[in-house]
């Protein structure tokens, strides 16, 4: 009798043993998973903006903020050239504001200086993001122009300044039109597109001031050649 009871209890015991083993396996799996997640979170600790489930440090993924921050060779060349061009325009405008003759030309110089200062603030921001050095020495072209204007005053300064403004803005407009379409950096493309209308307005105003100056000079010439009655 006792032997029969023992035989009947053996399957029950086997089932219990198997159940206990399964529970132990589940507990071990949970512990291993918890440890893996903890290690992943620890590896991201101290990384700004790191979120649970994001790629670990040193992974192959690149964040959206990191994409598009570097400049191509063409973009970098444009940023540097445009920055120093703006600086040259600002320096010349200051000279006209202080030493020019006609008030309308001085007012134009002030507006030009303010617009180019604003443009350079935007270029500086793009340069900082892309680690572009803007502190290089001014190029020889702008140095020669500055030397030529340094000793000019009065009406001659007004005339040369307007001639220079027309010529430079015609060249700048062509360059900005090109970069508004072909710049690889998205913010640089936006900068070129937004600045272009201001350059076109600067050109229009300079040409109008030139026409006004020509008309005044013609009136003076007529008065000087008219014989007294």
Secondary structure, 3 states (H helix, E strand, C coil): CHHHHHHHHHHHHHHHHHHHHHHHHHHHHHHHHHHHHHHHHHHHCCCCCCCCCCCCCCCCCCCHHHCCCCCCHHHHHHHHHHHHHHHHHHHHHHHHHHHECCHHHHHHHHHHHHHHHHHHHHHHHHHHHHCCCCCCCCCHHHHHHHHHHCCCCHHHHHHHHHHHHHHHHHHHHHHHHHHHHHCCCHHHHHHHHHHHHHHHHHHHHHHHHHHHHHHHHHHHHHHHHCCCC
